[in-house]
């Protein structure tokens, strides 16, 4: 009788799937139904956020760009931030709401803002997923609410979670925040119970719908080891968290202490379709190649006779800046020789000004070391030099007011690649760190003796 009574409940239960992965190498340590296509629910938002970070990096949109909320986004059902159609909000707050609160209205607003429509954004999501090797995933929307054909697998979501960790180390800390300022209110993390309960847990994303059950892609780091565990189809939040904790424990017990670190290859950029999304207005500061100046024409300029008065006036008048010419590579000469002065040029004599009066040397006594430019700041340690240089460039562009004139330097060691700004005084270093930390960027000061 009891089994008969439980049968209807069991038939409605979401299918269960799980996978455990060593994040450092990508090796699968355990799997169950890992390639079964199931409803991902809000795990979908990992891809929405991945593309949001990519759009910021590529200059498609800025973190402080004011976004006008579309009617379709405001109409999404909970969980939501409570955005109103026509309301304006900074793009960074939409990211926080989608990542921490798992807000459906924020996720939809992100997709429409980046690609012009949710359908176009879903196609971009699918292109990016294919580039990552997520072979059994099909996205239909940006939020993950149940829709016919919107499916993924435990393996594919683990792959996406691994890319989130290693492709966006500068943003990944958002998933471990217990709460966040989302512009119009403070929101709590849907994963805070697990983050508080499991040692080393730092993300990544929860998901729930009636069709999907309780899903979670979780990551935890202990010492040099990092494990990713994914569960689809938990029966409750507590049940899901308990299963993920068991899987992570299994992963840490099976993973070797030392393993060759093989971060995932960054997927090729799969941007918007032609004509879709916002116009890219920002440019990258990176220089792809250095062009040689254009060779002067061999024709000698006409000889001009000038008087001393005119020559003196010309010397004292600043020259107007002419528009720069960038030669093509075909025009670049192998070597440029300066043009000889025409033999028939006659220069008028100019009276030599009297030498300046001698000025007694000024003696400056240093009172403290705080004014010297011997300080620096560190904005994170990264697994590759390329990642560190990329972060330095982005931070320099976003914080030009305090970091102008500083030296970008990557310090490499066996522990990783530190991204540093050097050549600051103490007050500027403190101000820069406060401003960066307020925006969620890791930062600490480097003293003169460090």
N, C-alpha and C positions, 0 to 999 in steps of 0.2 A: 504494500500500500504506500509506504514512504517513497520507494523508488518511482512509483507511478505518479505520485504528487510532484516529485522533483523533475520529472521528465520535461514538462513544458518549460520550466525555468532553464534547464540545460540546453534546450533547443534554441532559446533566445540568447544564450551566452555568446559573446564574441569569440571567434577562434583565437587560439593562443599561439604566439610565435616568439622566439627569442634568439639572440646572438650575442656572443662575448668576443671582443676583439682586443688584441694588444695594439694600442694606438700607435706605439713607436714604429712598429713594423708592418701593421695591417694584417698580421696573422690572426686567423679565426681560431679561438680556443674552445668554443662550444657553439652549437647551433641546434635549433629545433624549429622546423617549418620556416626556416629563414628566407626561403624564396617563394613562399606562398603570398599571393597578392591579397592584401587586406586594406581596410580603411585606415589611413594614417592619422586622421583627425588633425589636431593642431601641431603635430610634428611637421606638417606642411610649412609652418611659419619659419622653420630653419632655412628653407630655400628662399622664401620671401626676404628674409633678413640677409641671406648671403648675397642676393642680387642688390639689395639696398646698399650694403657695404661696397660692392663692386661699382655701383653707380656713383657713389661718393668719390671713390678712388679715380674713376675714369673722368670725373668732371661733369657728369650728366646732371648732378644736383649737389647742393651743398648742405651740410648738416644744419645750418641756420637759415636755409631757404624757407620762406613762409609758404605753406601749402594751404590751398583753399579746399575744404572738405567737400567731395562730391556727394550728391544725394544718395547714390548707391551705397557709399561707404557708411553714411549716417544711418541707413536703414538696416544694416546688418544686425542679426540677433546677438544676444550675449553669448560669450563673455565680451564686453565692450568697454571702451573708455567713456562713452557718452558724448561723442562728437556730434555736432549739429551741422546740417547742410549749410554751406557758405561760410562756416567758421574758418578762421585762419590760425594755423599753429605751425611751429617750427618742425622741420623734418626730423630732427633728433628726438623730439618727444614722441613722434609716431613710432620710431624704432624702439624706444624704451617701452612703450605701451605694448607693442607686439611681442617683444622678447620677454618681458617680466610679467605683465598682466595677461598675455595671450589674447589681446583685444582684437576681435574680428573687424571692427570698424577701422582700427588703425592699420591692420594688414591690408585691407582693401584699399584704403587711401594711399598706402605706399605703392601698391601695384598700379593703380590708375595714374598716379602722379608720374611714375617712371615710364610707363609704356603707353599711356593714353587711354587704355581700357583694360578691364580685368582679363578679357579674352586674349588680348595681345600680350599681357604680362604672363599669363599661363603658358603661352607658346614659348616665351623667353625662358620660363622656368624649365620647360621640357627640353629645350635646346641645351641649357646649362646642365641639367641632369644627365643627358646623353653624353655630354663631354666629360662628365665625372665617371662614367661607367655604371650609372644607375639604370640597368637594362630593363627592369621590370616595374618602372615607375611611370605614372601618367598623371600629371596635374591638370585640374580643371579650374581651380581658383586659387586665391592667395592666402586664404584663411584655414582651409581644411574641413569646413563643414561638409557633411555627407552629400555627395553628388555622384551620379552614375558615371563610372569610368575613372573616378578620382581614386587611384589605388597606388600602393607602394608595398615594400617588403621590409622585414627586419634587417636584411643585409644591406639594402639600398639606403635605408635611413642611417645605418651605422657608418656607411661610406660618407654620407653627407655630414654627419656629426664630426667625423675625423677631418674632413676638409674645413669645417668651421673652426676647429681648434688650430690647425696649422696654417691655413690660408689667411686668417684674420686674427692673429694674436693680439693686435692692438684693440680689438673690439670684444674679444671673447669674454673678458671679465664681466660684461653686462649680464651674462647668464648666471652668475653667482651672487648677484645683488639680491638681498632679501626684500628690498623695496627700492623704488626709484621715483624721481620727480618726472611726471609725464606732462608737465606744462599746466594743465588745468587741475590736476590733483596728484597726490602721491599714491602709487599703486604698489601692491604687495606681490611677491613672486609666487606663482602657482606651484613652484617646486620647493618652497622654503622648508617644508617638513623634512624632505629627504636631505636637503643641503645641511640642515641642522643635525640630522640624525647620523649621517654616514661620514666617517673620517676621510678627509681628502676630497669629498665631492665638490665639484665646481660647475655643474651644469648637467644636461644642456636644456632639454625642452620636454614639457609634458603635453599630453593631448587626451581629449575625451569627447566622444559622441556616443549615443546609444548604439549605433551600428559598430563602432570601433572598439568600445570598451575603454579601459584606462591604459593609455600608452605612455611610454617614457623612453627617451634616449638619454642615458646618464653617463657622465665621465667622472673619474676620480683619479687623483695623482697621489702616490706615496713614494717619497724618495725619488729614484730615477724611473719608476714604473708608472705608466698611465694606462688605464683600462677603460674601454667603452662597453657598456651593456645596454641592450635594447630589448624592450618587452612590448609586445602587442597583445591586447585582450585581457588585461587584468580585470578582476571583478570589482575592485574598489581602489581608492587611493592607497589605503593601508596594504591591501593585497599586492598591488603593483609595486609599491616601495619595498615590501619585504622580498619579493621575487628578485627585484633589481639588486638589492643588497646581497642576496645569496649569489647571484651571478657575478657581481663584482668581487666578492670574496673568492669565488672559484677562479676568476681571472688572475687575481693577485697570487693565488697559490700555484697556478700553473705557469705563469709568465716567468721567464728567466730574469734574473736581476740585471744582467747585461745582455743587450741585444743590439745588433746593427740598426741604427736609426735610419729609417727610410721614409721621410715625409712624403705625403701624396703629391703627385705632380699637379701644379695649378692648372685647372681646366682652361682650354682656349676660350677667349672672350666671345660670348654669344650675345651680342647686344640686341637692341631693338630692331624691329623690321624697318625698312626704309620709310621715312615719314612719320614714324610712331614716336611718342614720348617727347620730352622737352628738348629744346635745342641746346647742344653743348656749348657753353659760353666760356668755361674755364679751360686753361691750357696747362699741360704738364710742364714743370720747370726742368725736366730732364733733357739733356742734350744728346741726341742720337749720334751726330757726327759733326765734325768741325770742318767748315768750308774755308778754303783759302781765298784771300781777297782777289778781286778781278785785276788782271794785268792792265797797266796803263797803255793807252794807244801810243805808238811810236811817234806820232806827229807832234812836233814841237809847238808849244803855245806861242802866240804872238808876243813879241817883246814890247813891254809897256814902259814908257819913261814917266817917272813920277817925281814930283817935287818933294823937298824935305818936309814941308808942312803937311801935305797930303799923306805922306808915308807915316808921319808921326801920329796923325789923326786915326789912320787905319789900325795902327798898332794899339791904340788906346781904346778902340771900339770893339766890344765882344762880337764874335761872329755868330750869325744866325745858324742854327742847326739845320743841316740839309737832310732829307729823308735817306735812310740807309738803303744801300743796294746790296742784295744778297746774290752773289754770282752762282751760277749752276756749276756742277762738278766738271762739266765739259769745258767750262771757261777757265777753270783754275789752272794756272801755270805750274810747272815743276819748281821754278825758282823765280823770285821777283827781284829785279835789280833796280835801284833808284835811277831816275832819269837824270842825265847830266845837265848842268846849268848851261843855257845858251851862251856862247862865247861873246855875243854882241849885246848882252844885257848890261846896262849901265845903272848902277844904284846910286841914288843921291846920298850924300853924307848926312848923318844925323848927329846932332850934338850929343856928346856923351854926358849923361847926368852926373852930378857930383856924387861921390861916395857917401853912403849914409853915415850919420854920426855914430860914434861908438856908444854902445849901450852896455851898461854894467850887467854882467850875467846875473840871472835871477836864481836864487837858491831856494829850492823847495824841500821842505822837511816832511816826510811821510809820518802822519800821526797814527794811522791804523791801517790794517791790511784789508779792511772792508771795502775801501774804494778801489783797490787794485783789481785788474781784470784777470785774477788768478783762480776764479771759481768756475764751476760748470754744473750741468745738470745731466742726469741719466734718465732716459725715457723708455727704458726696457732692455731686456736681454732676449735675443732671438736666435733661432737655430741656424740661420744662414746669414751671411753678410749682406746678401741682396735684400732680405727682409728688413734688416737694421737700416740700410741706406734708404729704403723706401719710406720707412717710418720717419726718419730724420727729415727727408724732403717734405713730407706732408705736414709734420709739426711745424717746420720752418715757415711754410706758406700760411698756416693757420694762426701762427703766433708771431707775426712779423714785428709787432710793436715792441716786444721785449727781447726777441732773439736776433734782431737786426745787428749785423756786425759780428755775430758769434761764429765760431768755427765748428762745422759738423765733423765729427770724428767717430769712427767705428773701432772699438778696442776688442780684438779677438783673443780668445783663450780657449782652453779645453772645455770650459763650462758653457761657451756660447759667444755671441757677438753683442757687445754692449753698444747701444746707440747713445752717444753723448754730444752735448753742445758745450764747447769750451770757450774761454776768453770772456767771461762775464765777471762783473763785480758782485759782491755778496747780495746787495739789495736787489739787483736785477735778477739774479738766480732765484732768490726767494719769491719774487713777484711772478716770475715765469712758472715756477712749480705750483704756486697757488692757483694760477689761472688754468694750468693744464689739469691739475687734480680736480678742479671744479667742473671740468668737461669730461671727467672720467679717464684721463690719461695718466698712466703710472709715471711718477716723477720723484726723484730725490736728488739732493744737492751733492756736489762733489767739491770738497774743500781744497785749499792750496796744497795741503800735505798728503792728499789722497793718492 
